[in-house]
Amino acid sequence: MEGDKDAYYVVQKGDVFGFYRSAKELVTQHGRFDPNATIYKGYHLSKEAEEYLVSHGLQSATYSISAANVTKDLFGKILPCFPYEQPSTTRGKMAEEYPKAERQERVLKNTEYTYFLEFDGASKGNPGLAGAGAILRANDGSTVCRLQEGVGIATCNVAEYRAIILGLKHALKNGIKHIYVQGDSKLVCMQVQGLWKLKNQNMAELCKVAKELKDKFVSFEISHVPRNRNSDADALANRAIHLQDGVVVEDCIHK
């Protein structure tokens, strides 16, 4: 199975190229959406390219290089990608230019691209009435689907797990093979990666389901983000509190 451990990202801004070894590194160090930057993704950086970068003193995990030193095939085969939330103006432009059916065809036509999943859970009382929310975005930042699910009486952690499971299931159902996931629950992000221990049986069962779904993707990466970078999924989760347990509401562009 090819994982995102083999992926790398190249960012071009003006005459400077930046190189990043993971989507997490890119999002963390490059920051939020920059309309003046173009982002590309590739797999399996060649030994020759690695040696070239090192020979220019670029030995750290993240580095930059002048365009004057970049040859056409230095970074191998790379494709445009978008591991950020696109500004609403760009999403609106896409909606104006293409009808719903055509947008869906463009978004899901190539499942080899990396898609982006934002998830969040909410609970009024912890435990209390709970809801799960998830947003699936295409690699250009446009919204593919907004998902809500009622969770019943549950803790916030349970709602968080239900949210990531909800999003992963929808992605797999649509044939998506490469996914980058982000959420503001550090517990879920760490446990899904096997980095934190599980002490609660209910949580262990939910984590098992999430891991089983994770393993069905060709590549999978998950990152913890601050709450202020997860506001859209949070809003969906809070609305889902009013749904009955297990009821799912989908707002997808192909409908």
Contacts in CASP RR format, 6 or more apart in sequence:
PFRMAT RR
TARGET T0000
AUTHOR 0000-0000-0000
METHOD contacts of the structure
MODEL  1
MEGDKDAYYVVQKGDVFGFYRSAKELVTQHGRFDPNATIYKGYHLSKEAE
EYLVSHGLQSATYSISAANVTKDLFGKILPCFPYEQPSTTRGKMAEEYPK
AERQERVLKNTEYTYFLEFDGASKGNPGLAGAGAILRANDGSTVCRLQEG
VGIATCNVAEYRAIILGLKHALKNGIKHIYVQGDSKLVCMQVQGLWKLKN
QNMAELCKVAKELKDKFVSFEISHVPRNRNSDADALANRAIHLQDGVVVE
DCIHK
1 215 0 8 1.000
1 218 0 8 1.000
1 219 0 8 1.000
2 43 0 8 1.000
2 218 0 8 1.000
2 219 0 8 1.000
3 218 0 8 1.000
3 219 0 8 1.000
3 220 0 8 1.000
4 22 0 8 1.000
4 23 0 8 1.000
4 114 0 8 1.000
4 178 0 8 1.000
4 180 0 8 1.000
4 219 0 8 1.000
4 220 0 8 1.000
4 221 0 8 1.000
5 22 0 8 1.000
6 43 0 8 1.000
6 44 0 8 1.000
7 22 0 8 1.000
7 23 0 8 1.000
7 41 0 8 1.000
7 42 0 8 1.000
7 43 0 8 1.000
7 219 0 8 1.000
8 19 0 8 1.000
8 20 0 8 1.000
8 21 0 8 1.000
8 22 0 8 1.000
8 41 0 8 1.000
8 42 0 8 1.000
8 43 0 8 1.000
8 45 0 8 1.000
8 75 0 8 1.000
9 19 0 8 1.000
9 20 0 8 1.000
9 21 0 8 1.000
9 22 0 8 1.000
9 23 0 8 1.000
9 25 0 8 1.000
9 26 0 8 1.000
9 39 0 8 1.000
9 40 0 8 1.000
9 41 0 8 1.000
9 42 0 8 1.000
9 81 0 8 1.000
9 83 0 8 1.000
10 17 0 8 1.000
10 18 0 8 1.000
10 19 0 8 1.000
10 20 0 8 1.000
10 39 0 8 1.000
10 40 0 8 1.000
10 41 0 8 1.000
10 42 0 8 1.000
10 75 0 8 1.000
10 78 0 8 1.000
11 17 0 8 1.000
11 18 0 8 1.000
11 19 0 8 1.000
11 20 0 8 1.000
11 26 0 8 1.000
11 30 0 8 1.000
11 37 0 8 1.000
11 38 0 8 1.000
11 39 0 8 1.000
11 40 0 8 1.000
12 18 0 8 1.000
12 37 0 8 1.000
12 38 0 8 1.000
12 40 0 8 1.000
12 67 0 8 1.000
13 34 0 8 1.000
13 36 0 8 1.000
13 37 0 8 1.000
13 38 0 8 1.000
14 36 0 8 1.000
14 67 0 8 1.000
15 66 0 8 1.000
15 67 0 8 1.000
15 68 0 8 1.000
16 64 0 8 1.000
16 65 0 8 1.000
16 66 0 8 1.000
16 67 0 8 1.000
17 64 0 8 1.000
17 65 0 8 1.000
17 66 0 8 1.000
17 67 0 8 1.000
17 70 0 8 1.000
18 62 0 8 1.000
18 63 0 8 1.000
18 64 0 8 1.000
18 65 0 8 1.000
19 53 0 8 1.000
19 58 0 8 1.000
19 62 0 8 1.000
19 63 0 8 1.000
19 64 0 8 1.000
19 65 0 8 1.000
19 75 0 8 1.000
20 26 0 8 1.000
20 29 0 8 1.000
20 30 0 8 1.000
20 61 0 8 1.000
20 62 0 8 1.000
21 61 0 8 1.000
21 62 0 8 1.000
22 221 0 8 1.000
23 83 0 8 1.000
23 114 0 8 1.000
23 180 0 8 1.000
23 221 0 8 1.000
23 223 0 8 1.000
24 221 0 8 1.000
24 223 0 8 1.000
25 61 0 8 1.000
25 62 0 8 1.000
26 39 0 8 1.000
26 83 0 8 1.000
27 83 0 8 1.000
27 84 0 8 1.000
27 182 0 8 1.000
27 223 0 8 1.000
27 225 0 8 1.000
28 223 0 8 1.000
29 62 0 8 1.000
30 37 0 8 1.000
31 84 0 8 1.000
32 84 0 8 1.000
32 85 0 8 1.000
32 229 0 8 1.000
33 84 0 8 1.000
33 85 0 8 1.000
33 86 0 8 1.000
33 87 0 8 1.000
35 87 0 8 1.000
38 80 0 8 1.000
39 80 0 8 1.000
39 81 0 8 1.000
39 82 0 8 1.000
39 83 0 8 1.000
40 75 0 8 1.000
40 78 0 8 1.000
40 79 0 8 1.000
40 80 0 8 1.000
40 81 0 8 1.000
41 78 0 8 1.000
41 79 0 8 1.000
41 80 0 8 1.000
41 81 0 8 1.000
41 114 0 8 1.000
42 75 0 8 1.000
42 76 0 8 1.000
42 77 0 8 1.000
42 78 0 8 1.000
42 79 0 8 1.000
45 75 0 8 1.000
45 76 0 8 1.000
46 76 0 8 1.000
49 74 0 8 1.000
49 75 0 8 1.000
49 76 0 8 1.000
52 74 0 8 1.000
53 63 0 8 1.000
53 65 0 8 1.000
56 65 0 8 1.000
56 69 0 8 1.000
57 63 0 8 1.000
58 64 0 8 1.000
58 65 0 8 1.000
79 113 0 8 1.000
80 139 0 8 1.000
80 140 0 8 1.000
81 113 0 8 1.000
81 114 0 8 1.000
81 139 0 8 1.000
82 116 0 8 1.000
82 138 0 8 1.000
82 139 0 8 1.000
82 140 0 8 1.000
82 141 0 8 1.000
83 114 0 8 1.000
83 116 0 8 1.000
83 180 0 8 1.000
84 141 0 8 1.000
85 118 0 8 1.000
85 137 0 8 1.000
85 141 0 8 1.000
85 229 0 8 1.000
85 232 0 8 1.000
86 137 0 8 1.000
86 140 0 8 1.000
86 141 0 8 1.000
86 142 0 8 1.000
90 140 0 8 1.000
90 141 0 8 1.000
90 142 0 8 1.000
91 141 0 8 1.000
91 142 0 8 1.000
91 143 0 8 1.000
94 103 0 8 1.000
94 140 0 8 1.000
94 142 0 8 1.000
95 103 0 8 1.000
98 106 0 8 1.000
100 253 0 8 1.000
100 254 0 8 1.000
100 255 0 8 1.000
101 254 0 8 1.000
103 142 0 8 1.000
103 253 0 8 1.000
104 144 0 8 1.000
104 252 0 8 1.000
104 253 0 8 1.000
104 254 0 8 1.000
107 138 0 8 1.000
107 142 0 8 1.000
107 144 0 8 1.000
107 253 0 8 1.000
108 138 0 8 1.000
108 144 0 8 1.000
108 174 0 8 1.000
108 175 0 8 1.000
108 176 0 8 1.000
108 254 0 8 1.000
111 174 0 8 1.000
111 175 0 8 1.000
111 176 0 8 1.000
111 177 0 8 1.000
111 178 0 8 1.000
112 177 0 8 1.000
112 178 0 8 1.000
113 138 0 8 1.000
113 139 0 8 1.000
113 178 0 8 1.000
114 139 0 8 1.000
114 178 0 8 1.000
114 179 0 8 1.000
114 180 0 8 1.000
114 219 0 8 1.000
115 136 0 8 1.000
115 137 0 8 1.000
115 138 0 8 1.000
115 139 0 8 1.000
115 144 0 8 1.000
115 171 0 8 1.000
115 176 0 8 1.000
115 178 0 8 1.000
115 179 0 8 1.000
115 180 0 8 1.000
116 136 0 8 1.000
116 137 0 8 1.000
116 138 0 8 1.000
116 139 0 8 1.000
116 141 0 8 1.000
116 179 0 8 1.000
116 180 0 8 1.000
116 181 0 8 1.000
116 182 0 8 1.000
117 134 0 8 1.000
117 135 0 8 1.000
117 136 0 8 1.000
117 137 0 8 1.000
117 164 0 8 1.000
117 167 0 8 1.000
117 168 0 8 1.000
117 171 0 8 1.000
117 179 0 8 1.000
117 180 0 8 1.000
117 181 0 8 1.000
117 182 0 8 1.000
118 134 0 8 1.000
118 135 0 8 1.000
118 137 0 8 1.000
118 181 0 8 1.000
118 182 0 8 1.000
118 183 0 8 1.000
118 230 0 8 1.000
118 232 0 8 1.000
118 233 0 8 1.000
119 132 0 8 1.000
119 133 0 8 1.000
119 134 0 8 1.000
119 135 0 8 1.000
119 160 0 8 1.000
119 163 0 8 1.000
119 164 0 8 1.000
119 166 0 8 1.000
119 167 0 8 1.000
119 181 0 8 1.000
119 182 0 8 1.000
119 183 0 8 1.000
119 233 0 8 1.000
120 132 0 8 1.000
120 133 0 8 1.000
120 134 0 8 1.000
120 160 0 8 1.000
120 163 0 8 1.000
120 183 0 8 1.000
120 184 0 8 1.000
120 185 0 8 1.000
120 230 0 8 1.000
120 233 0 8 1.000
120 234 0 8 1.000
120 236 0 8 1.000
120 237 0 8 1.000
121 130 0 8 1.000
121 131 0 8 1.000
121 132 0 8 1.000
121 133 0 8 1.000
121 151 0 8 1.000
121 156 0 8 1.000
121 159 0 8 1.000
121 160 0 8 1.000
121 162 0 8 1.000
121 163 0 8 1.000
121 185 0 8 1.000
121 233 0 8 1.000
121 234 0 8 1.000
121 237 0 8 1.000
122 130 0 8 1.000
122 131 0 8 1.000
122 132 0 8 1.000
122 156 0 8 1.000
122 159 0 8 1.000
122 234 0 8 1.000
122 237 0 8 1.000
122 238 0 8 1.000
122 240 0 8 1.000
122 241 0 8 1.000
123 129 0 8 1.000
123 130 0 8 1.000
123 131 0 8 1.000
123 151 0 8 1.000
123 154 0 8 1.000
123 155 0 8 1.000
123 156 0 8 1.000
123 158 0 8 1.000
123 159 0 8 1.000
123 241 0 8 1.000
124 130 0 8 1.000
124 241 0 8 1.000
126 155 0 8 1.000
126 156 0 8 1.000
127 153 0 8 1.000
127 154 0 8 1.000
127 155 0 8 1.000
128 152 0 8 1.000
128 153 0 8 1.000
128 154 0 8 1.000
128 155 0 8 1.000
129 152 0 8 1.000
129 153 0 8 1.000
129 241 0 8 1.000
129 242 0 8 1.000
130 150 0 8 1.000
130 151 0 8 1.000
130 152 0 8 1.000
130 153 0 8 1.000
130 154 0 8 1.000
130 155 0 8 1.000
130 156 0 8 1.000
130 158 0 8 1.000
130 159 0 8 1.000
130 162 0 8 1.000
130 241 0 8 1.000
131 148 0 8 1.000
131 149 0 8 1.000
131 150 0 8 1.000
131 151 0 8 1.000
131 152 0 8 1.000
131 154 0 8 1.000
131 159 0 8 1.000
131 162 0 8 1.000
131 163 0 8 1.000
131 237 0 8 1.000
131 238 0 8 1.000
131 240 0 8 1.000
131 241 0 8 1.000
131 243 0 8 1.000
132 147 0 8 1.000
132 148 0 8 1.000
132 149 0 8 1.000
132 150 0 8 1.000
132 151 0 8 1.000
132 159 0 8 1.000
132 160 0 8 1.000
132 162 0 8 1.000
132 163 0 8 1.000
132 166 0 8 1.000
132 237 0 8 1.000
132 240 0 8 1.000
133 146 0 8 1.000
133 147 0 8 1.000
133 148 0 8 1.000
133 149 0 8 1.000
133 163 0 8 1.000
133 166 0 8 1.000
133 233 0 8 1.000
133 236 0 8 1.000
133 237 0 8 1.000
133 240 0 8 1.000
134 146 0 8 1.000
134 147 0 8 1.000
134 163 0 8 1.000
134 164 0 8 1.000
134 166 0 8 1.000
134 167 0 8 1.000
134 170 0 8 1.000
134 233 0 8 1.000
134 236 0 8 1.000
135 143 0 8 1.000
135 145 0 8 1.000
135 146 0 8 1.000
135 147 0 8 1.000
135 232 0 8 1.000
135 233 0 8 1.000
135 236 0 8 1.000
136 143 0 8 1.000
136 144 0 8 1.000
136 145 0 8 1.000
136 147 0 8 1.000
136 167 0 8 1.000
136 170 0 8 1.000
136 171 0 8 1.000
136 174 0 8 1.000
136 176 0 8 1.000
137 143 0 8 1.000
137 144 0 8 1.000
138 144 0 8 1.000
143 253 0 8 1.000
144 174 0 8 1.000
144 252 0 8 1.000
144 253 0 8 1.000
145 170 0 8 1.000
145 250 0 8 1.000
145 251 0 8 1.000
145 252 0 8 1.000
145 253 0 8 1.000
146 236 0 8 1.000
146 250 0 8 1.000
146 251 0 8 1.000
146 252 0 8 1.000
147 166 0 8 1.000
147 167 0 8 1.000
147 170 0 8 1.000
147 236 0 8 1.000
147 248 0 8 1.000
147 249 0 8 1.000
147 250 0 8 1.000
147 251 0 8 1.000
148 236 0 8 1.000
148 237 0 8 1.000
148 239 0 8 1.000
148 240 0 8 1.000
148 243 0 8 1.000
148 248 0 8 1.000
148 249 0 8 1.000
149 162 0 8 1.000
149 163 0 8 1.000
149 166 0 8 1.000
149 240 0 8 1.000
149 243 0 8 1.000
149 246 0 8 1.000
149 247 0 8 1.000
149 248 0 8 1.000
149 249 0 8 1.000
150 162 0 8 1.000
150 240 0 8 1.000
150 241 0 8 1.000
150 243 0 8 1.000
150 244 0 8 1.000
150 245 0 8 1.000
150 246 0 8 1.000
150 247 0 8 1.000
150 248 0 8 1.000
151 158 0 8 1.000
151 159 0 8 1.000
151 162 0 8 1.000
151 240 0 8 1.000
151 245 0 8 1.000
151 246 0 8 1.000
152 244 0 8 1.000
152 245 0 8 1.000
152 246 0 8 1.000
154 162 0 8 1.000
156 185 0 8 1.000
157 185 0 8 1.000
157 187 0 8 1.000
157 188 0 8 1.000
157 203 0 8 1.000
158 202 0 8 1.000
158 203 0 8 1.000
158 206 0 8 1.000
159 237 0 8 1.000
160 183 0 8 1.000
160 185 0 8 1.000
160 187 0 8 1.000
160 188 0 8 1.000
161 188 0 8 1.000
161 203 0 8 1.000
161 206 0 8 1.000
161 207 0 8 1.000
161 209 0 8 1.000
161 210 0 8 1.000
162 206 0 8 1.000
163 233 0 8 1.000
163 237 0 8 1.000
164 181 0 8 1.000
164 183 0 8 1.000
164 188 0 8 1.000
164 192 0 8 1.000
164 210 0 8 1.000
165 206 0 8 1.000
165 209 0 8 1.000
165 210 0 8 1.000
165 213 0 8 1.000
166 248 0 8 1.000
168 179 0 8 1.000
168 181 0 8 1.000
168 210 0 8 1.000
168 213 0 8 1.000
168 214 0 8 1.000
169 213 0 8 1.000
170 250 0 8 1.000
171 179 0 8 1.000
171 217 0 8 1.000
172 213 0 8 1.000
172 216 0 8 1.000
172 217 0 8 1.000
176 217 0 8 1.000
177 217 0 8 1.000
177 218 0 8 1.000
177 219 0 8 1.000
178 217 0 8 1.000
178 218 0 8 1.000
178 219 0 8 1.000
178 220 0 8 1.000
179 217 0 8 1.000
179 219 0 8 1.000
179 220 0 8 1.000
179 221 0 8 1.000
180 221 0 8 1.000
180 222 0 8 1.000
180 223 0 8 1.000
181 220 0 8 1.000
181 221 0 8 1.000
181 222 0 8 1.000
181 223 0 8 1.000
182 222 0 8 1.000
182 223 0 8 1.000
182 224 0 8 1.000
182 225 0 8 1.000
182 229 0 8 1.000
182 230 0 8 1.000
183 189 0 8 1.000
183 222 0 8 1.000
183 223 0 8 1.000
183 224 0 8 1.000
183 225 0 8 1.000
183 230 0 8 1.000
183 233 0 8 1.000
184 224 0 8 1.000
184 225 0 8 1.000
184 226 0 8 1.000
184 227 0 8 1.000
184 229 0 8 1.000
184 230 0 8 1.000
184 234 0 8 1.000
185 224 0 8 1.000
186 224 0 8 1.000
187 196 0 8 1.000
188 207 0 8 1.000
188 210 0 8 1.000
189 222 0 8 1.000
189 223 0 8 1.000
189 224 0 8 1.000
190 196 0 8 1.000
190 224 0 8 1.000
191 198 0 8 1.000
191 203 0 8 1.000
191 207 0 8 1.000
192 207 0 8 1.000
192 210 0 8 1.000
192 211 0 8 1.000
192 214 0 8 1.000
192 222 0 8 1.000
193 222 0 8 1.000
194 211 0 8 1.000
198 204 0 8 1.000
198 207 0 8 1.000
214 220 0 8 1.000
214 222 0 8 1.000
227 234 0 8 1.000
240 249 0 8 1.000
243 249 0 8 1.000
END
